[in-house]
Structure formats: structure tokens, C-alpha cells
């Protein structure tokens, strides 16, 4: 029996390593949420989550412009290593440009938000966010080279180390928003330094072969798409913070973090599938690509729906086990997220398909429509339906996106 398991692991080592890595990322984010909300408060975690929206925005933007280039465009280059090195230099240059910009934004927010008053937070929050964004590009750099052990190494530094730091802050009675970001900044800086040492990629912003234009030609629609996607979903969360307060944001994020087990699955798909799908499409044929995508959809749906079914059946017990009685009254929000993630799964597969065939216009169109609907409906949904309105909005945006993807594929005469 043991030899059979070892044989399966050896034959699927790439998938196993990707799953292990995503378990580290999603699991640590999940534990971070529990530590901040339990040792601090639901409101403190809500404040942290609102600031972390900056990371989600930049992460989507960088993934579109530089991250996907590691996974897709590098496969088409004669010298993939040189392309990846130049792409990393481009990342370095963008980070250096954005750092003073985001510190100035943080300073302006300081004068308009009552809980964002510490100068430590003003400096550490934007620096931490940009270091984490850069780290995500390091991960894709390693994924493009199939160096998954290195990904796990840098992820342990940036995601696992902050957990005992947060616990330590609590025990010395120093757990605050500013100290949380200070701790995250230190571990993120350490991870970034170790990447450059281990990869042999020096931290420089000088190169005459930066792929500005190649990345733009490939990712311009994807970039606009991610900005629109961030706006459509997070405008709802901003409406929650304005109308219901930071504690309501904390409740939503804490329950949403239970779904972190599924983020392992989604991010694994996004990191593993595009590179192989692009290779099959460009080095073999469209039929090889479609056969692979159908196999991924078929196999992954069985696992995904089984997990969702178990989560729905035991939703009350899960909330009670993780957060205790405090959030039991919000189990209906958890049920709403479970239903939402069925649509997220379908949408993710369609997004991977469109990105691989380089039809990012379809993604942009979907999120433009969703953003318009979000701007028009967010305040109404939150004012009239409160937290339930947040779920209604997200479900609506996913349905709009899936419908748009399918209509776009038919319009350009591409079958699944």
C-alpha cells in the first residue's frame, strides 16, 4: 500500500508540490485571520482587511501585466530564462516607482480615517503590500522554471513566520494594527532578500530588454479586467465598511476565510494549468489543449463539489469549531459563500481557457459589465439587505461574468 502511494506521489510530484505550496499560503492566511480576530477583535481584523484591499488590487494588476507573462509568454520565447530575468527586472522597477506613490496615498488616508492614525502604519502598510506583491511575482518566476521547492521555501518565510510574531505581540500586550504591519514587513523583506540570493537574480532596475511592450500586448485587457474585477467585488465591501462599519467587514472576511481551503484548489489550478495548457496549444495542437482542459474540468469538479457538499452539511459545526458562538448567527452568510463558490469554480475554468488562448478581451468585457452593475447596486443592496446584500451582489456578478464569457466565446467562433 505504501509503495503504491509513493508511486502516485512520484508520478504527480508537480501537482503534489503545488498543492503543498498552496496549503501553506491559504492555511497561513486562514490562521492569520483567526489570530488577529481572536487575540485582537473582529473590528481590528476588519480594519486590517480594508487596508489589505490595496494588496488585492496590486496583486491583480501585477499578475496581469508581469505574473502571467512568466507562465504564458515565457513558453513562447526562444530563451525563456532571459525573458524571465528581464521580466523580474521590470517588476523591480515598478515596485520602486510605486513605493513613494503608495506612501503618499497612505498619508492622505491618515487625515480622513479615524483608525488609520499611526505613522508606523502609514509607512509599514504600503511597504508591506508592495513586498508581498513582489513576492507573488517571485512565486511565478519559480513556477515558470518548475522550481517548486524554492516556492515552498520563500512561502514558509513570508507566510508562516508572521504567525508566531502575531501571537508574540498578543502575549506582550502589543497587538495593534501598526505592529501587525511592522511584523509582516520584516518577514516579507527577509523573504524578498532570500529570493534574490537563492535565485541568483540580483536586485536591479537596469536592463535594455525589458518586456514592456510584450507584456502590454498580452496583458492590457487582462490588466483592465483585474482592475474591473477588483472594483466590482470590493466596491461592495467598501460600501459595507461605510454603511455598516469595520466590524461588519471583519465578519464577512472571517467567514470568507473559512473558504480558504478552496483557495488552495483555485490557485493551484491557476498556477499549474495555464503553463501546461499553453504548452499543448503552442507546441502541439488546439485539440490537445481542449482535451486537457476538459480532463481538468471533469476531474476537478468531482473533488470540488464533494468538498462544498461537506462544508454545507456541517456549516454550523465548522463555524462553531473555528470561531465559537460569536459568529454562529451568521451561518447563513457561510451558506451563501458555499453557493457562490460553485459559480466561482465555473468562472475560474473559463478564465483559464480565455487567458490561454489569449482572448483577454472577453474577461475585460465581463468585468466592465459587473463593475457597472456594482456601482449602480452596491449601496442599495447593503442598505436594504445588509450582509445578505453582499452575497446577493457577488452571486449576481459571477452570473454576469459567466454569461459574458460564454457569449464572447460563441461570438469569436471558439468552442469549449
C-alpha positions, 0 to 999 in steps of 0.5 A: 500500500505504501509503495503504491502511494509513493508511486502516485506521489512520484508520478504527480510530484508537480501537482503534489508540490503545488498543492503543498505550496498552496496549503501553506499560503491559504492555511497561513492566511486562514490562521492569520485571520483567526489570530488577529480576530481572536487575540485582537477583535473582529473590528481590528481584523476588519480594519486590517482587511480594508487596508489589505484591499490595496494588496488585492488590487496590486496583486491583480494588476501585477499578475496581469501585466508581469505574473502571467507573462512568466507562465504564458509568454515565457513558453513562447520565447526562444530563451525563456530564462532571459525573458524571465530575468528581464521580466523580474527586472521590470517588476523591480522597477515598478515596485520602486516607482510605486513605493513613494506613490503608495506612501503618499496615498497612505498619508492622505488616508491618515487625515480622513480615517479615524483608525488609520492614525499611526505613522508606523502604519502609514509607512509599514502598510504600503511597504508591506503590500508592495513586498508581498506583491513582489513576492507573488511575482517571485512565486511565478518566476519559480513556477515558470522554471518548475522550481517548486521547492524554492516556492515552498521555501520563500512561502514558509518565510513570508507566510508562516513566520508572521504567525508566531510574531502575531501571537508574540505581540498578543502575549506582550500586550502589543497587538495593534494594527501598526505592529501587525504591519511592522511584523509582516514587513520584516518577514516579507523583506527577509523573504524578498532578500532570500529570493534574490540570493537563492535565485541568483537574480540580483536586485536591479532596475537596469536592463535594455530588454525589458518586456514592456511592450510584450507584456502590454500586448498580452496583458492590457485587457487582462490588466483592465479586467483585474482592475474591473474585477477588483472594483466590482467585488470590493466596491461592495465591501467598501460600501459595507465598511461605510454603511455598516462599519469595520466590524461588519467587514471583519465578519464577512472576511472571517467567514470568507476565510473559512473558504480558504481551503478552496483557495488552495484548489483555485490557485493551484489550478491557476498556477499549474494549468495555464503553463501546461495548457499553453504548452499543448496549444503552442507546441502541439495542437488546439485539440490537445489543449481542449482535451486537457482542459476538459480532463481538468474540468471533469476531474476537478469538479468531482473533488470540488463539489464533494468538498462544498457538499461537506462544508454545507452539511456541517456549516454550523459545526465548522463555524462553531469549531473555528470561531465559537458562538460569536459568529454562529448567527451568521451561518447563513452568510457561510451558506451563501459563500458555499453557493457562490463558490460553485459559480466561482469554480465555473468562472475560474475554468473559463478564465483559464481557457480565455487567458490561454488562448489569449482572448483577454478581451472577453474577461475585460468585457465581463468585468466592465459589465459587473463593475457597472452593475456594482456601482449602480447596486452596491449601496442599495443592496447593503442598505436594504439587505445588509450582509445578505446584500453582499452575497446577493451582489457577488452571486449576481456578478459571477452570473454576469461574468459567466454569461459574458464569457460564454457569449464572447466565446460563441461570438469569436467562433471558439468552442469549449 
